[in-house]
Amino acid sequence: MAEIVAFQIITAIGATGFSAALVQVGVGLALSFVASRLVGEQGLAQSFEQKRRTLAFAADLPPYRFVYGETRAVATALPHPVIGEWGYGVYLLNSRPSDGTPTLYLDGREVTLTGDPFDFSANGATPASGDLSGYLQVWIGRGDQTGPPDRYLTNAPYHVDDEPLGFKATDAGTGLTVVYIKYGYDADNPQLWPSIPPRVEIEGLRTPVYDPRTAAAQDAADSATWAGSSNWALCILDALRNNPFRPYRDDLLLLDLFRTAADDADATVSLSAGGSEARWAIDGTVIFDGAEIEQFIDPMVEAGAGRLVRRGGRIGLVAGGAASSEYTVEQVLGALSFSNMAPGRDLPTHVSTTYVSPERGYADASLALWDIPG
């Protein structure tokens, strides 16, 4: 049965009993939310743009998510106070700590910042130029923050009656990647903010992942020693080890296979247009809003044309690659003959391809129709 619970601090979710668990969200929120399952069956077939909109303006509890590799991650706006002409926004970007150097996008436009967005005791970062100068301050917590920005505590403190959405010194959000956006209103420029609250996206911040190939430099139990990576196999290993549904212990993982798959993913391949890149990479946000971990792991595995293998109750990863056949059809079934009786009008003659384009602001893009030969 649903239960009414007050949430006051952003915190990580426990790994056990997830189907009935509650996520505590909000910074200094004296609001009540209806406790419900965080996972569901909806949304797996949504388009990339639909997912971005769902993340940016969550109607319910913000979904649990991991940001992997180099991507423009959408931050979820949480309820926050508006005092006078200033909004004291707070956004959840990643349910994990992050590393890297951030680039900020507000409502789809890049904002060049000056100052230190990681210094919560000072003014943070502000626009280097443009219309937003004087109307924006930004702070970013990569998981090691111990409280909200001092400016929030001074200008928007929590009060049970006067400001229930205000902030307390204990509202840290430690262990999560959180973005604070103090945005102001300009009566002479009502179009300063196309949407209220502003839609926040961040490039350059990513989830540190464990690399079992560098055991001497990284401690499997200490995420502070890990580093962000786009490596296909390492991101899958991280999702298996740290997912909120069913985290796998290392003794249940075939780490040797993951090491081999990680080496294969790092192999350099030449591009037809010139240059080269790593063979298999994952860059994007994994949203944990379904019922089973396989619903999220399988698409990640398919991104590298690989497959999961199980041996003695343990799970491993094999990268995709060409392999010689062990048997031919004739060896198994003997000589075969068949006729294709499908009507010609039912046969495909063209291929249409859509993809997410970093060059177009991570919007959906399409290739020209390709005619199937013959």
C-alpha positions as CSV (number, residue, x, y, z in Angstrom):
1,M,0.0,0.0,0.0
2,A,1.3,3.5,-0.8
3,E,2.7,5.5,2.1
4,I,3.2,9.3,2.4
5,V,6.8,10.1,3.2
6,A,8.6,13.4,3.5
7,F,11.9,13.7,1.5
8,Q,14.5,16.1,2.6
9,I,17.8,15.1,1.0
10,I,19.2,13.6,-2.2
11,T,20.6,10.3,-1.4
12,A,21.6,7.0,-3.1
13,I,19.1,4.1,-3.1
14,G,19.7,0.8,-1.4
15,A,20.4,-2.2,-3.6
16,T,18.0,-4.7,-1.8
17,G,14.3,-4.7,-1.8
18,F,14.3,-2.3,-4.7
19,S,10.8,-3.0,-5.9
20,A,9.4,-1.6,-2.7
21,A,12.2,0.9,-2.0
22,L,11.8,4.7,-1.9
23,V,14.2,7.2,-3.3
24,Q,14.8,10.2,-1.2
25,V,15.0,13.2,-3.5
26,G,15.0,16.9,-3.3
27,V,17.2,19.3,-1.4
28,G,15.6,20.7,1.7
29,L,12.2,19.7,0.5
30,A,9.5,19.7,3.1
31,L,7.1,18.2,0.6
32,S,5.4,14.9,0.7
33,F,5.4,12.4,-2.1
34,V,3.5,9.2,-2.5
35,A,5.8,6.2,-2.1
36,S,5.7,4.1,-5.2
37,R,7.7,1.6,-7.2
38,L,10.6,3.4,-8.9
39,V,10.7,0.8,-11.7
40,G,8.1,0.2,-14.4
41,E,7.5,-1.3,-17.8
42,Q,6.8,2.0,-19.7
43,G,9.3,4.0,-21.7
44,L,11.6,1.3,-23.1
45,A,10.4,2.0,-26.7
46,Q,10.6,5.8,-26.4
47,S,12.6,7.8,-28.8
48,F,15.8,9.6,-27.7
49,E,14.0,13.0,-27.8
50,Q,11.1,11.6,-25.7
51,K,13.6,10.3,-23.2
52,R,15.3,13.7,-23.0
53,R,12.0,15.4,-22.3
54,T,11.1,12.8,-19.7
55,L,14.3,13.4,-17.9
56,A,14.2,17.2,-18.1
57,F,10.7,17.6,-16.7
58,A,10.0,14.6,-14.6
59,A,6.3,14.5,-13.4
60,D,7.1,12.0,-10.6
61,L,10.2,11.0,-8.8
62,P,13.3,11.5,-11.0
63,P,14.5,8.2,-12.5
64,Y,17.7,6.6,-11.3
65,R,20.3,7.0,-14.0
66,F,24.0,6.4,-14.8
67,V,25.8,8.7,-17.3
68,Y,28.5,6.9,-19.2
69,G,31.2,8.2,-21.6
70,E,31.1,11.4,-23.5
71,T,27.5,12.6,-23.9
72,R,25.2,15.5,-23.3
73,A,23.3,14.4,-20.2
74,V,19.9,15.8,-19.3
75,A,19.5,16.9,-15.7
76,T,16.1,16.6,-13.9
77,A,14.7,19.7,-12.3
78,L,13.7,19.2,-8.7
79,P,11.2,21.4,-6.8
80,H,13.0,24.5,-5.6
81,P,12.1,27.9,-4.2
82,V,11.6,31.2,-6.1
83,I,12.4,34.2,-3.9
84,G,11.7,37.6,-5.3
85,E,13.2,37.7,-8.8
86,W,15.5,34.7,-8.3
87,G,14.9,31.0,-8.7
88,Y,17.2,28.7,-6.7
89,G,17.2,25.7,-9.0
90,V,18.6,22.3,-8.2
91,Y,18.9,19.5,-10.7
92,L,19.8,15.8,-10.5
93,L,22.3,14.9,-13.3
94,N,23.6,11.5,-12.3
95,S,22.7,9.1,-9.5
96,R,26.4,8.5,-9.1
97,P,29.5,10.6,-8.6
98,S,31.1,12.0,-11.8
99,D,34.5,13.1,-13.1
100,G,35.5,15.3,-16.0
101,T,35.2,19.0,-17.0
102,P,31.6,20.2,-17.6
103,T,30.1,22.2,-20.5
104,L,26.7,23.8,-19.7
105,Y,23.7,24.0,-22.0
106,L,20.6,25.9,-21.0
107,D,17.5,25.3,-23.2
108,G,19.8,23.9,-25.9
109,R,22.2,26.8,-26.0
110,E,25.8,26.5,-24.9
111,V,26.7,28.9,-22.0
112,T,30.4,29.7,-21.7
113,L,31.2,30.0,-18.0
114,T,34.0,31.8,-16.1
115,G,34.8,31.1,-12.5
116,D,34.9,27.8,-10.5
117,P,31.6,25.9,-10.5
118,F,32.9,23.5,-7.9
119,D,33.6,26.1,-5.2
120,F,30.4,26.1,-3.1
121,S,31.8,28.7,-0.7
122,A,32.1,31.4,-3.3
123,N,30.1,32.7,-6.3
124,G,30.5,29.6,-8.4
125,A,30.6,30.1,-12.2
126,T,28.9,32.9,-14.2
127,P,28.4,33.6,-17.9
128,A,31.5,34.9,-19.6
129,S,29.3,37.2,-21.8
130,G,25.8,37.4,-23.3
131,D,22.3,38.1,-22.2
132,L,22.6,35.8,-19.2
133,S,25.3,37.9,-17.6
134,G,24.1,39.1,-14.2
135,Y,21.2,36.7,-14.3
136,L,22.9,33.3,-13.7
137,Q,25.2,31.6,-11.2
138,V,26.1,27.9,-11.5
139,W,27.5,25.4,-9.0
140,I,28.1,21.7,-9.8
141,G,28.6,19.0,-7.2
142,R,30.3,15.9,-8.6
143,G,29.4,13.7,-5.7
144,D,31.9,15.0,-3.1
145,Q,29.9,18.0,-2.0
146,T,29.1,18.3,1.7
147,G,26.2,20.7,1.4
148,P,24.4,23.1,-1.0
149,P,26.2,26.3,-2.1
150,D,26.7,28.9,0.7
151,R,24.7,31.4,-1.3
152,Y,21.7,29.1,-1.2
153,L,21.9,28.7,2.6
154,T,22.2,32.5,3.0
155,N,19.5,33.6,0.5
156,A,17.1,30.7,0.5
157,P,17.3,29.0,3.9
158,Y,14.7,26.4,4.9
159,H,11.8,27.5,7.1
160,V,9.0,25.1,7.9
161,D,6.3,27.8,7.3
162,D,7.9,30.6,5.3
163,E,10.1,28.7,2.9
164,P,9.5,24.9,3.0
165,L,11.5,24.5,-0.3
166,G,14.5,26.2,1.2
167,F,17.9,24.6,1.9
168,K,19.6,23.2,5.0
169,A,23.3,22.7,5.6
170,T,22.6,19.0,5.7
171,D,21.1,18.9,2.3
172,A,24.3,17.6,0.7
173,G,23.4,15.1,-2.0
174,T,26.7,13.5,-1.4
175,G,27.4,10.6,-3.8
176,L,25.2,12.2,-6.6
177,T,26.0,14.6,-9.4
178,V,23.9,17.7,-8.7
179,V,23.7,21.0,-10.6
180,Y,22.6,24.3,-8.9
181,I,21.3,27.0,-11.2
182,K,20.5,30.4,-9.6
183,Y,18.6,32.2,-12.3
184,G,17.1,35.7,-12.3
185,Y,14.2,37.4,-14.0
186,D,14.6,40.4,-16.3
187,A,11.4,42.4,-16.8
188,D,12.9,44.0,-19.9
189,N,13.6,40.7,-21.5
190,P,10.8,38.2,-20.8
191,Q,12.4,35.8,-23.4
192,L,15.6,35.5,-21.3
193,W,14.4,32.0,-20.2
194,P,12.6,30.0,-22.9
195,S,11.4,27.6,-20.3
196,I,11.0,27.9,-16.5
197,P,12.7,26.2,-14.9
198,P,15.5,26.3,-17.5
199,R,16.3,22.9,-19.2
200,V,19.8,21.9,-18.1
201,E,22.2,19.7,-20.0
202,I,25.8,18.9,-19.2
203,E,28.5,17.6,-21.4
204,G,31.8,16.3,-20.1
205,L,30.8,14.7,-16.8
206,R,30.7,10.9,-16.7
207,T,30.5,8.0,-14.2
208,P,33.9,6.6,-13.1
209,V,34.0,2.9,-13.8
210,Y,36.2,0.1,-12.5
211,D,38.9,-1.3,-14.8
212,P,40.0,-4.8,-13.7
213,R,42.9,-4.6,-16.1
214,T,44.5,-2.0,-13.8
215,A,44.1,-3.7,-10.5
216,A,47.3,-2.2,-9.2
217,A,46.0,1.4,-9.7
218,Q,42.3,0.8,-9.0
219,D,40.6,-0.7,-6.0
220,A,37.5,-2.6,-6.9
221,A,35.9,-1.5,-3.6
222,D,36.9,2.2,-3.8
223,S,35.2,4.2,-6.5
224,A,37.4,7.1,-5.8
225,T,40.2,5.2,-7.6
226,W,38.1,4.6,-10.7
227,A,38.0,6.8,-13.8
228,G,35.4,7.7,-16.4
229,S,35.5,5.8,-19.7
230,S,33.6,5.1,-22.9
231,N,34.9,1.5,-23.0
232,W,32.0,-0.7,-24.0
233,A,33.0,-3.7,-21.7
234,L,33.9,-1.5,-18.7
235,C,30.5,0.3,-18.8
236,I,28.6,-3.0,-18.9
237,L,30.7,-4.4,-16.1
238,D,29.9,-1.2,-14.1
239,A,26.2,-1.5,-14.8
240,L,26.3,-5.2,-13.6
241,R,28.3,-4.3,-10.4
242,N,26.4,-1.2,-9.4
243,N,22.8,-1.3,-10.8
244,P,20.0,-0.6,-8.3
245,F,18.2,-3.9,-9.1
246,R,20.6,-6.8,-8.7
247,P,24.2,-5.8,-8.3
248,Y,26.6,-8.6,-9.0
249,R,29.5,-9.5,-6.7
250,D,32.9,-9.9,-8.3
251,D,32.9,-13.6,-7.4
252,L,29.8,-14.0,-9.7
253,L,31.5,-12.3,-12.6
254,L,34.0,-13.8,-15.1
255,L,36.4,-10.9,-14.9
256,D,38.9,-12.5,-17.3
257,L,36.3,-12.3,-20.0
258,F,35.6,-8.7,-19.2
259,R,39.3,-7.9,-19.4
260,T,39.5,-9.5,-22.8
261,A,36.4,-7.7,-24.0
262,A,37.7,-4.4,-22.7
263,D,40.9,-4.9,-24.7
264,D,38.9,-5.7,-27.8
265,A,36.7,-2.5,-27.3
266,D,39.9,-0.4,-27.0
267,A,41.3,-1.7,-30.3
268,T,41.7,1.0,-32.9
269,V,39.7,0.7,-36.1
270,S,40.1,2.9,-39.2
271,L,37.1,5.0,-40.4
272,S,36.1,5.1,-44.1
273,A,36.0,8.9,-43.9
274,G,39.5,9.0,-42.5
275,G,40.9,8.8,-39.0
276,S,40.3,6.1,-36.4
277,E,38.4,5.4,-33.2
278,A,38.0,2.7,-30.6
279,R,36.1,-0.4,-31.8
280,W,33.3,-0.4,-29.2
281,A,32.2,2.5,-27.1
282,I,29.1,3.5,-25.0
283,D,28.3,7.2,-24.6
284,G,24.9,8.0,-23.1
285,T,22.6,7.8,-20.1
286,V,21.2,4.5,-18.8
287,I,17.8,5.1,-17.2
288,F,16.8,2.5,-14.7
289,D,13.0,2.7,-15.0
290,G,12.1,-0.9,-15.9
291,A,11.5,-4.1,-13.9
292,E,14.6,-6.3,-14.8
293,I,18.3,-5.5,-15.1
294,E,18.4,-7.5,-18.3
295,Q,16.2,-4.9,-20.0
296,F,19.0,-2.4,-19.6
297,I,22.1,-4.7,-20.0
298,D,21.0,-6.4,-23.2
299,P,20.9,-3.1,-25.3
300,M,24.3,-2.2,-24.0
301,V,25.6,-5.7,-24.9
302,E,24.1,-5.4,-28.4
303,A,25.8,-2.0,-28.9
304,G,29.1,-3.9,-29.2
305,A,27.6,-6.9,-31.1
306,G,28.6,-9.0,-28.1
307,R,26.8,-11.5,-25.9
308,L,26.7,-12.4,-22.2
309,V,27.8,-15.9,-21.3
310,R,27.1,-17.9,-18.2
311,R,29.4,-20.5,-16.7
312,G,28.9,-22.2,-13.4
313,G,26.5,-19.5,-12.2
314,R,28.9,-16.7,-13.2
315,I,28.4,-14.2,-15.9
316,G,30.9,-12.9,-18.5
317,L,31.0,-10.8,-21.7
318,V,32.2,-11.8,-25.2
319,A,32.8,-9.1,-27.7
320,G,31.4,-9.3,-31.2
321,G,33.6,-10.4,-34.0
322,A,33.8,-12.6,-37.2
323,A,34.1,-16.3,-36.5
324,S,34.4,-19.3,-38.8
325,S,31.4,-21.6,-38.8
326,E,31.6,-24.9,-36.9
327,Y,29.0,-26.6,-39.1
328,T,27.4,-25.9,-42.4
329,V,23.7,-26.4,-43.1
330,E,24.5,-29.3,-45.4
331,Q,26.5,-31.1,-42.7
332,V,23.6,-30.8,-40.3
333,L,20.6,-31.3,-42.6
334,G,21.9,-32.5,-45.9
335,A,21.2,-30.8,-49.3
336,L,18.4,-28.3,-49.2
337,S,16.3,-26.5,-51.8
338,F,13.5,-23.9,-51.2
339,S,11.5,-21.4,-53.1
340,N,10.8,-17.8,-52.0
341,M,7.0,-17.3,-52.6
342,A,6.7,-13.9,-50.9
343,P,5.0,-11.3,-53.1
344,G,7.3,-8.8,-54.6
345,R,5.4,-5.9,-53.0
346,D,6.2,-7.3,-49.5
347,L,9.9,-7.3,-50.1
348,P,11.9,-4.3,-48.7
349,T,13.7,-2.3,-51.3
350,H,15.1,0.6,-49.2
351,V,16.7,1.0,-45.8
352,S,16.0,4.1,-43.7
353,T,18.5,4.9,-40.9
354,T,18.0,7.3,-37.9
355,Y,20.6,8.0,-35.3
356,V,21.6,10.5,-32.5
357,S,23.9,13.1,-33.9
358,P,26.4,14.9,-31.6
359,E,27.0,17.4,-34.4
360,R,23.3,18.4,-34.3
361,G,23.1,18.9,-30.6
362,Y,22.3,15.2,-29.9
363,A,19.1,15.5,-31.8
364,D,17.7,12.7,-34.0
365,A,19.1,12.7,-37.5
366,S,18.5,10.6,-40.6
367,L,20.7,9.2,-43.4
368,A,19.6,9.3,-47.0
369,L,17.5,6.2,-48.2
370,W,19.7,3.4,-49.2
371,D,18.6,1.2,-52.1
372,I,18.9,-2.5,-51.5
373,P,20.9,-3.9,-54.5
374,G,18.8,-6.1,-56.8
